[in-house]
Amino acid sequence: MVSKIQIRSQFDLMNELTLLLVEELKACEYSKAEYYQLPNISSADESIVPESIITNRISGDLAHKSILNSFTDIYKKDGLSSRVLKRHPGLLVIKNADKESLNNRIAQVNKAKADFKACIVAIDNNDARFEAVHNAMPNLITLAAYRKIHSESDSPFSVRFTWMHKHATKTLTKKMALEMLDKSAGYRNPRMIDQQKWQSLVAQEQMRVASLGEKEKLRIRRPTRVSPQVNVRYTAQNRYHVSAALPFILINPEPDVKLGILPDYQKPDAHPRKREYDFLVDRLYLEQVDK
């Protein structure tokens, strides 16, 4: 069993290393600092999926300060959602830095974050996990603390931003799906006035899943909120993208690196070639893996 002392100790290490990184970044020269301030999401609005997102582009010293502050933004704030986390897209271009030293520090911070996450998820009961975190670090948002800091010290061709639609996937067996639906039958759905209609709907879903073979592979493929991403390109074939939940750090790049900006988000129209999913249970996004 993970103790409160273990959790607090690992958190303190992560926090200490993060603060050291912030101080080292503060002392570095930078050639560009851009921060894209996104709208705050209140607790009351956390269930609303936005059709558009306006970005407030900040540059220079103010952006530099916002970027450094973002690495320690891991606590719940009054009135703001703790389910829809504040994202901090930005770009900090460092020049004339000790590349090896800075890379090592970022690696230390990310390892401490991964170790802290491992410490928390080792508590397999959700309620016990919440209590352990709340008792050790009140108001901490664990998902914010887990966020990896992304950086690049090999000069790429370009660093650009985009918005990405992603899916959260979970594979499960027929038995697991039926157990999930069995729990659903006991819930009260606020969208349905008649509880009997709700239970009838769930019963139909259970019948569809029950008719499958015992070895059928199932998957929940749930769409998540659109999120800002950083696209790093060396060549057309050598490229990658990472989350822009925290600012991206570009260390000692060549002066001709092409740098992009994060545009405002506007929900796109459905693409004619986009796959239409045939879900077994629409409300759970439950589908057969190989159909």
N, C-alpha and C positions, 0 to 999 in steps of 0.2 A: 504494500500500500504506500502510495506517495504521500509524504508528510507535508504539512504546511511549511515547515522549515526548508525542505527541499525545493518546494515551489518558489518560496520567497528568495532563497539563495540563488536559484537559476535566473529568476527575474532581475535581481539586483546586478548580477553579472552582465546580463543583456543590456540593462539600462546604463550601467557604467561604461560599457564599450561603445554604446550609441552616443553618449555624451562626449566621449573622447573623440569619436569620429566627427561630431559636429564642431568641436573646438579645432580640430585639424583642418577641416574644410573652411572654417572661418579664417584661418591663417593663410590659406592658399590664395594665390592670385587667380582671378577668373577673367575670361574674355567675353563670356556671355552668361547671363542669368535670366531665364524666363519662367514665369510661374503662371499657370492657368487656373484662376480662381473659379470654382464651380459653385452653383447655388447650394445653400444648406438645405438639408431635408429634415423637416420637423417630424416628431413622432406621429403627429396626426396625418401627415402626408406620405408616410413610408410605404403604403400599399398602392400608391398611385404610380403607374408606369409612365414616365414622361414621353411626350411626342417630340419634344425638342429640348435642348439644353444650351443655354447661352454661356459662353466662356468669357471671362474677364481677363484679358492678357496683361500681365504686369512684367515690367522689365527693369534691369539694373539693380541698384542697392535694395530697393523694396522687395523685389523678387528674390534676391539673395537671402534676405532675412526670412521671407516666407518659406523658402526651400529648406533652410536649416531648421526652422520651427516644425516643419511637417514631419521630420524624422522622430519627433517625440510626441506627436499627437496621437495618443493611444488611450485616452480616458473619455468616458461619457460626459457630455455637456448637457446642462439643463435645457430641456425643450427640444433637443435634436435627437434624431433617430439613432439608436445603437444597432439597428438591424441593417439599415442601408448606410454603409460606412462612408465617411467623408473621404474623397479621393483627392490626391495632390499631384496632378500631372505637372511636370516642369522639366527644365533642362538646365543643368549647371555644367558649363564648359571650363574645366580647370587647365591652367597653363603653368609650365615651369615647375611642376610638382615632382616630388620623389615618388615616381610611379610605383615602385615595388612596395614602399612603405604604405602608400594609400590603398593599394590593392590588398595588402595583407590585413589592414584594419577593416576594410569592408568585408573581407572574408571572415574575420573574427566575429564581426557583428552578426552576419548571416548565420554562422554556425551557432552562435549563442541563441539566436531566434529559433532555429530549428530544434535545438536542445530543449529550449523552454516549451515549445509546442509538444515535443515528445513527452516531456514531463507531465503536461496537462492531459493529453489524450490517453496516457497510460491509465487514467481513471476512467473505467469503462461505463460507469453509470452517469447519465447526463445530469441528474439532480446533484449527485455527489460532486461532480466536476464543477458545476456552477457554484456550489457552496464553498468548495476549496479555493477557487479563484477569488470569489467575493470576500472571503475571510482574510486571505493573504494580501490581496491588492484591491481594495474597494474601488468600484467604478471603472476598473480596467476593462477595455474591450479587447478580448484576446485575439480576434481576427486582425485587428489593427496592429497589435504587437507582433504577430507572426509575419507580417509583410516583409518580403525580401527586398533589399536595396539592390537595384540593378545598375551596372556600370559597364564601361568599355574603355580599355586602354590601348587597343590596337586601332589605329585610325581607319574608320570605315569610309565608304564612298558617301553615304548619307545616313542621317538620323531624322526620321520623320514621325509624325503622330497621326493616329487615326482612331476611329471609334469601332469597336468590335462587338458583335452579338455572339454570345457563347451559350453553351448548354451545360447544365450540371447533369452528369449521368451516374446511374447506380444500377448495377446488375443484380438480379435476384431470381430465386427459384419460384416455381409455381406455388409451393407451400408458403414461402415468405409473402408472396403477393396476396394469397388468400387470407393470411393472418392480418395483413395490412387492411384489407377490405373489411374483415370482421370487426376490427377496431373502428373503422369508419361508420359502421352501422350504428354504433352506440353514440356517435357524436350528434350534436345539434347543429345543423347547418343554418346560420342566420339568414341565408338567401332564400330558404324555402320555409314558407309559413307552415305548411303541413308536414309534420314529422313522418307520417305514414308514407307520403310520396317520396321523401328522402330515403327511407328504408327500402322502399320498392326499387328505387334507382340503384342503390347499392346491391340489392339482391340480383338485379339483372347483370351488373358488373361481375358479381361472384360467379354467376352461371357461365359467363363467357370465359372466365379464367379457368373454372373447374372443367370445362370441356376440352382443355388442352392436354397433351400428353405429359406424363410425369417428368420427363427429362427436358421439357421445353425451356429454352433460355429466354428470360424476360429482361426488360430494361426500362428504367424510368429515364426519360430524356427531357428534362425540364428546362425551358428557356430562362436565362437569367437576364438581369438588367444590362443594358448596353454599358460598356466600360471603355475608358481611354487606354490606348496601347501605344507602345513605342516600336517602330519598325527600324531595324538596323540592317543596312545593306552594304555588302562588300562587292558582290557581283550579282548578276541575275539569278545565279544558282546558290550563291553563298549569302544567305540572308536569314534573319530570325526576328521574331517579335516577342516582347515581354510586356507585362502589366505596367501601366503608368499610374498605378495607385500611389506610388511615391515618385519623387523627381528622379530623372535619369542623370547619372554622372558620367560625363565624357572627359577622359583624362589625357591631357597633352596631345590633342589631335593635330593633324596637318591643317594648315589654314584654308585649304580648298574643300574641306568637308562640307557637304550640302546639308543645311539644317532647316527643318520644316517647322510649321506651327500647328497647334491643335485648333481645328475649325469648330464653329458651333455645330451641334448635333441636330439633325433633322431626320426623323424616322422615315426611312425610304419606303416607296411603294413596293408591293410584293413583286418579286422578280418572276417572270414567266417560266424560267427554268428551275425555280426553287422547288425542292422536293416537297410533296404533300405527304405528311405522315398519317398513316392509318392506325390510330391508337386503339388498343383494346379497351382502355379506360381513359377517355379524353381528359377528365379533370385531374388525373394523376400523371398524364403523359406516359402511360404504360404501354409498351409495345413489345412485340416479339423481335428477338435479335435477328434471327435468320428466317425470314418469311418467304 
